[in-house]
Amino acid sequence: MFVAFGRLGCVSTRYIIERMSNPRPAKRVRRPIVSAGLDDGTLVEAIYRPERHETTFVTYRDGRLDEGRELDLPRLGPVIPYSPDNNLLTHRVLLLPSDAVAYESEKTLLQAVRAFIHSYADLSDSFEEIAGYFVLLTWIYDAFSEVPYLRFKGDFGSGKSRCLQTIGSLCYKPMFASGASTTSPLFRLIDAFQGTLVIDESDFRFSDERADIIKILNNGNAAGFPVLRSEATPSKEFNPTAFNVFGPKIIATRKSFDDPALESRCITEMMSGLAPRADIPLSLPRRFHDEATALRNQLLVYRFRNRGTAQSLDDSRDPLVEARITQVFAPLLSVAGDVRARERIRVLARGKSGVLAAERSATLEAQLLDIMFHMRRDLVPLAVKEIAERFNGQFGSDYQRPITPRWIGAQLRNRLSLVSVKTHGTFVIPDSEMSKLGPLSRRYGLEDIGVDMGTLGTSEEAPGAP
């Protein structure tokens, strides 16, 4: 017979066997969250009541609202809201509703949102309307595959920060990153809370930090493209962490982004830098935060009512708008219930698409296509040597390098994916590549005349392989 001895004396073998056969259940760790969506359509959102010094959950299912501090959710297990003492909440880095309050109609809710924005920020009428719909979109953004960015561009003192604070305060789980010393916390912040990032790019002055911001912006407009970062592990095993950075973002910058693709994701308001309207307070009054909280409370109910039914419109595709711009504006069109408002948004999308086409028309690619356009019109074979000679004559002074057939051939391959072949000693664009010219010409603002090049011969020699 085995006997175990402890501070309280001996313990019988029978007791030990019973405890080994019936161990105490392990304590389940309660995980802090701010929101969750369940497979059955249930939505869970945390609310924060600073006057009561409490956080709790509001749960919505089948039109019914319930409130509770501790929940046991499928897949997540026991969950609790973040503590009311959390620095992100007490310092207004993360803003949450304080209650779920019903609103009269979506029209009156949108009017209230626009009235709030109009009271504290000086924007053009068209952008003020876009901002109102953007606020609504942020509360149901996770129903879409892509989201646009709202961007304010201007110099210091032009009112960008006021716009960030005003519009950001109404968005879904806004995360104010302005003033952050590094970008390191941003990946965890976005991944943990899955809300709306509000950021002033000028706060990140160093090149490596700016590069991280660009990673977040490049990967954050479409679902399913996380950012990978190396994280230290106790075992020193290489185990990169994937951070989900998808979500709406409000950005302030002084200049345009170097990447045209990133520029196309932004709906931009150019800040004039002039004095704001006389009725806009220079300093935000105390009522600002109370008014913003009251609107967030109503917008929470907007999420509960619309998250499960939100979807892109079938008629959102406009033949006058590029596909990428259509992706950017489609979610906004989905939340715009007014037919005339949708048409105004489409007009804005067409204008943005036109601006991109105009910018492309000044690129090297457009210059090459313009030369080939005229060569096809004149029934001249698309020989690389001839393209180089014409390019040098029209645009050679714009480039600080020799314009050779080899260099032109490289540009055709790398920039336009047009591969030349050698025929009778001359490098030409073959018939198999002609089908690409139509879409390329339209993309860069040129018209393709559809000349059949199959019967045209080639005779000129091109020195060296382009």
Steps between C-alpha positions, in 0.01 A plus 500: 500500500637834390451799724567864411610737772445873503474788739163377629614142556453188297261462206353160419562324175124486442476880510785537252341251261165678519660836424695355207184341360291814544732798457364849549396663172758744367406863538404650162680821420273792418616678187451880466341610170320807363274333244408171338279366223361148534401256228132526593499876436540607862703819543686584820632851566673647805382833639682733739333716765767720658254671735421159655856375456381185323519307177249239391365321194193570289384192309267517201316203354177482300406857588556453874756686712655354814766629733754307705859518614604137460414278204589150388525510121549219247863473383607782734397353833456724807541868410486828689525863378820694540544654843371857547851578631662406171721787379359480149155584634593753768724695259246489214729305271212257443143637504197280570129571533356535849162345415282376213246771413235470229473762226196619305618410148821464301424833338482684833809315624698605193377858542618499863841364399540765230383776734765397754773497234382836366509654849865420566678455162519715189453276195363537151135401463578194289766371737280566802241272342764235429623527860148440631460181298855396591407517869203268438720267296754458780231350726432215255832491309562134593213403269710603198819371339650845433475837669614848395721736696402856584796732455564869576795654318650836585775687680532561872218712642257419218246327726593136439518409868158648573352292219668186634363560848150600391429223252707242684301550821187370326650194335486137612753432775727789396865453592686830515865436419607865466789580729626141517875481548540182293291290267563179692175515704289575192508145367374362831250784544332441164515122530351499852217750452418483127368855489568821312860622500532879527854608426705807415791381288708805596533354850723228355800685372762228476535295184470157664184602684354649184571172323297315764212745456506434126483125566189551711338722237592277206365185664212649696239585238417140402416203718734202504836677471661500847840651573767254618741609772763302687426458870739378768407159646637335816626207293668732247305320229430699184125555520382817324175651624227597256327828589162572346511868398181503291263785580401859419757770556502879522835651405657844500802563276687798364588341166372233266615142543777379271300186417219573250316188617485635855391840369210335319367354828459845654204735468679829551404847616755770417526734798532863391667631814266800504328613819208269590140614500418753770256263671761228557655517852877536504517271804269205550243566774424248775174405333691362202575166668147469640348562157737252338419234759125552450541446126720192549222356718254534212754377246543185708132422439558578131764225502266257672224566247711501182808283549324178404341635180775725364633408155642667191252630246464301179492824299813647657710435188528811282654464152653847540681402819809280528463171685722606792304820550177300482629281785576809707159663454275190493463473881407869521235452232361211704436713809358792301127440497414811300506457122621856440774458758620185323518689174707775664737235634525350150587843357777530759627153407506593131696813582755302702530246220557784253772648717683167510473469122634854458794424726577184305494695174820676608691180576763326290252220431252748350773656287594161357137413434442837334786434258373151422148640457617733225718232340201268476285780364759560227533124435865503607634172644569516875875456471684573824763708317231721345326538836832605656570759228155656531517495880840670496369768265189579706603435860876448501567839663295392804740215583857531620620186322546375144183368340613176335296216345626272779370737770166543320467123469557465875231761574253326273561172682514625859237776492251382239567124489554523122768256390676563170627224271770502235372472143731535198762662723257751647336497842127565474185471711346177361138433410454296819550817708254717308202399714665676796513838330127568514463464879831681557397790281170537681671479838736782410238719337573411136270351240601186318415510130505122462726480194577145394880479502512143375568593136767765567859402437820616671825607343700720737791368700529558876855484635520275804231303674258741679 
